[in-house]
Amino acid sequence: MDHEKVNILLVDDQPAKLLAYEVILKDLGENLVIASSGREALEVLLKTEIAVILVDVCMPELDGFELAAMIREHPRFQKTAMIFISAIQVSDIDRLRGYEMGAVDYVPVPVVPEVLRAKIKVFAELYRKTRELERLNHELEDRVRARTAELESSTAKLRESEQRRSMAIAAGKMGSWDWDWISGDWMWDEGQYRIFGVGPEGFEVNPANVQALLHPDDVDQLRKAIAEFNKGTRAYETEFRIVRPDGEVRWCVGTAAATVDESGRVVRVSGVTVDITERKRAEERQNLLAREVDHRAKNALALAQSIVRLTRADEVKAYVNAVEGRINALARVHTILSLSSWQGAELSRLIDEELAPYSLGDQIRLAGPEVQLLPATAQTLALALHELFTNSAKYGALSTRSGRLAIDWQVENELLTLNWEESGGPLVMTPKSRGFGTRSLLASIESQLGGQAQFDWRAEGLLCRLEVPLTRKMATTTPGKFDTAGSAELQRASG
């Protein structure tokens, strides 16, 4: 290899998974260091320079989140890249928790070798380049110090030139300028012209033209800076906006320093300008994300509160099981929505998630097109399906091996119609009262979504039809033999 190898720490309590990671990453040509527990990983970090840490979220004694928190507390590892591997679907809250602990990425199980190699390669290369940059910076600092020592005997003009050059370098060469306080002459470098969106061939640098490019609300910043230097201030820094000739508004931060003569009078002001527009936009996106997370968390807590408050049961165990089942259904749909960045969820995916705990084989038949649901619709429909599956598994067709369930759906004029047909199970009788399941199903489908939940209590099995508008418009249906007014749970409501 033509580059210096870096150390990659693999942390997992399962030897088989560690071996798999080694096989996947060996072609990168880096040094792979193994740790079978969080405590062993900490010991390795104290003895070895690590570029990237690949850590399993779920480990005994010390899990991935706790390990990440302990690593971040050590000053040496404040910027060490950590990638979490999770064999379970994590929620938005868990993702944010991981990022707060210092994770730079998540890798779900099963691991895709090409994806894992690519992620590790990026952070290993970033670490290598960072170290190289640090070495170059040290060399540059040594050279600057040596050069400064040589120039101490030079003329004042050479010292001023060196000062301007050093400031431009310190600012990342984004843009530098110089203003002769006595003659009024200005000097801009290429970066300064680029930031302001003008060119030296068509723009004359003078106070009037510069002021014309400042945002009207920030013009006073220039006047304030001049006043401060007249009062004896030697350095000034501020954020301001500019309006380019094409109308684009950019955010900048400007730093200026004054040079004085022997009498203390200002003779020159030099400075640098850095475009911070992307940083400002990132801050706005972060604030928006925080508000969105807060909104979704409040909605989820409100649903959970309703579940806990309205659930009824004759004994504690039944109550706990009912509440856990409904909250788990809510968690499953949240996982599906998080994978789509809360853009929506497929109806078939919701049904598959509710089917997963039962392993009923050929007892269930599904038929219908792919339907993309809005987030709010997906949450409501997931809870409704959970109630239907739970009651069927307890008292209906899915409670016996001879029972059968057919689910089909279609969409017409933005109206989703889902038919639920049970057969071959215990004899069905129309229930006399409604439990939480039916009440929540009717309220959510009819009140929240503007649809209908219709039941036909046939002796051979329940027939249910859910009509859900895919937009906010109220569904219009013609009642047939279905009983919407007397809908209730199966024979013995689960509470």
SULPEWO-V101676 format. One record per pair of residues at least 24 apart in sequence whose C-alpha atoms are under 8 Angstrom apart, sorted by the first residue. I is the first residue (numbers start at 1). GAP is how many residues later the second one is. D is the distance in whole Angstrom. If there is no record, write none. Layout:
BEGIN
i: <I;I>
gap: <GAP;GAP>
d: <D;D>
END
This chain:
BEGIN
i: <1;4;5;5;5;6;6;6;6;6;6;7;7;7;7;7;7;7;8;8;8;8;8;8;8;8;9;9;9;9;9;9;9;9;9;10;10;10;10;10;11;11;11;11;11;11;11;11;11;12;12;12;12;12;13;13;13;24;24;24;25;28;28;37;38;38;38;38;42;50;51;51;51;51;51;51;52;52;52;52;52;52;52;53;53;53;53;54;54;54;54;55;55;55;55;56;56;56;57;57;57;58;65;65;65;68;68;68;69;69;72;72;81;83;85;89;90;91;91;91;91;92;92;164;164;167;167;168;168;171;171;171;174;174;174;174;175;175;175;176;176;176;176;177;177;177;178;178;178;178;179;179;179;180;180;180;181;181;181;181;182;182;192;195;195;196;196;196;197;197;198;198;213;213;213;213;214;214;214;214;215;215;215;215;215;229;229;230;233;234;234;250;250;250;251;251;251;251;252;252;310;311;311;312;312;312;313;313;319;322;322;326;326;326;329;329;329;329;330;330;330;333;333;333;334;337;342;343;343;344;344;344;344;344;345;345;345;345;345;346;346;346;346;347;347;347;347;350;350;351;351;354;354;354;355;360;363;363;363;363;363;363;364;364;364;364;365;365;365;366;366;366;367;367;367;368;368;368;369;369;371;373;374;377;377;380;380;381;383;384;384;384;384;384;387;387;387;391;391;391;391;392;395;395;395;395;396;396;396;396;396;396;396;397;397;397;397;397;397;398;399;400;400;414;414;414;415;415;415;415;415;416;416;416;416;416;417;417;417;417;418;418;418;419;419;419;419;420;420;420;420;421;421;421;421;422;422;422;422;423;423;423;424;424;425;425;426;426;427;427;427;428;428;428;428;428;428;428;428;429;429;429;429;429;430;430;430;430;431;431;431;431;431;431;432;433;433;433;434;434;434;434;435;435;435;435;435;436;436;437;437;437;437;438;438;438;439;449;450;450;451;452;453;453;454;454;454;454;455;455;455;455;455;456;456;456;462>
gap: <28;124;24;25;26;24;25;44;45;118;122;24;25;26;42;43;44;45;24;25;42;43;44;45;46;116;24;25;26;32;41;42;43;44;45;24;25;43;44;45;24;25;26;27;30;42;43;44;45;24;25;43;44;47;24;46;47;89;92;93;92;89;93;25;24;25;26;29;29;30;29;30;72;73;76;77;28;29;30;31;68;71;72;27;28;29;30;28;29;30;31;27;28;29;30;28;29;30;27;28;29;28;32;33;36;33;34;35;32;33;29;30;42;24;24;246;245;240;243;244;247;243;246;106;107;104;105;103;104;101;102;103;98;99;100;101;97;98;99;94;95;96;97;93;94;95;90;91;92;93;89;90;91;87;88;89;85;86;87;88;85;86;81;79;80;46;47;48;47;48;46;47;29;30;31;32;26;27;28;29;25;26;27;28;34;29;37;36;25;24;25;25;26;27;24;25;26;29;24;25;126;125;184;123;124;183;181;182;176;172;173;57;60;61;25;53;54;57;49;52;53;45;46;49;45;38;33;31;32;28;29;30;31;34;27;28;29;30;33;24;25;26;27;24;25;26;31;28;32;31;34;31;32;35;34;38;35;38;39;40;41;42;40;41;42;43;40;41;42;40;41;42;40;41;42;40;41;42;40;41;40;97;96;72;93;64;65;64;58;53;56;57;60;61;50;51;54;98;99;102;103;98;31;95;96;97;26;29;30;32;65;66;94;25;26;27;28;29;64;27;26;25;26;55;56;57;52;53;54;55;60;50;51;52;53;54;48;49;50;51;47;48;49;44;45;46;47;42;43;44;45;40;41;42;43;38;39;40;41;37;38;39;36;37;35;36;34;35;32;33;34;29;30;31;32;33;34;62;63;28;29;30;61;62;27;58;60;61;57;58;59;60;61;62;56;55;56;60;53;54;55;59;53;54;58;59;60;58;59;52;56;57;58;49;50;51;49;25;24;25;24;32;31;34;28;29;30;33;27;28;29;32;33;25;26;27;28>
d: <7;8;7;5;6;6;6;7;6;7;7;5;6;7;7;5;6;7;5;6;6;6;5;6;8;8;5;6;7;8;7;8;6;5;6;5;6;6;5;6;5;6;6;7;7;7;6;5;6;5;6;6;5;7;5;6;8;6;8;7;6;7;7;7;6;7;8;6;7;7;6;7;8;6;6;8;6;5;6;8;7;7;6;8;6;5;6;6;5;6;7;7;6;5;6;6;5;6;6;6;5;7;8;6;7;6;7;8;5;8;7;7;7;7;7;7;7;8;7;6;7;8;6;7;7;7;7;8;6;6;8;7;8;6;5;7;6;5;6;8;6;4;6;6;5;6;7;6;4;6;6;5;6;6;5;7;7;5;5;7;6;7;7;8;7;7;8;6;6;7;8;8;6;5;6;8;8;6;4;6;8;5;5;6;8;7;8;8;8;5;8;7;8;6;6;5;5;7;5;7;6;6;6;8;7;5;7;5;8;7;8;7;7;8;7;7;6;6;7;7;7;7;6;7;8;7;6;7;7;6;5;5;5;7;6;5;7;7;6;7;6;5;6;6;6;7;8;8;6;8;7;7;6;7;8;8;8;8;8;7;5;6;6;5;6;8;6;5;6;6;5;6;6;5;7;5;5;6;7;7;8;7;8;7;8;6;7;7;7;8;8;5;8;8;6;8;8;7;6;7;7;8;7;7;7;7;7;6;6;8;7;8;7;6;6;6;4;7;7;7;7;6;8;6;5;7;7;6;4;6;7;8;6;5;6;7;7;6;5;6;6;5;6;7;6;5;7;8;6;5;6;7;6;5;6;8;5;5;6;6;5;7;7;7;7;7;8;8;5;6;7;7;6;5;6;6;7;8;7;7;8;6;8;6;6;8;7;7;6;6;6;5;7;8;8;6;8;8;8;5;6;7;7;7;6;7;5;8;5;7;8;7;7;7;5;6;8;8;5;6;5;8;7;8;6;6;5;7;5;5;6;6;8;7;5;6;8>
END
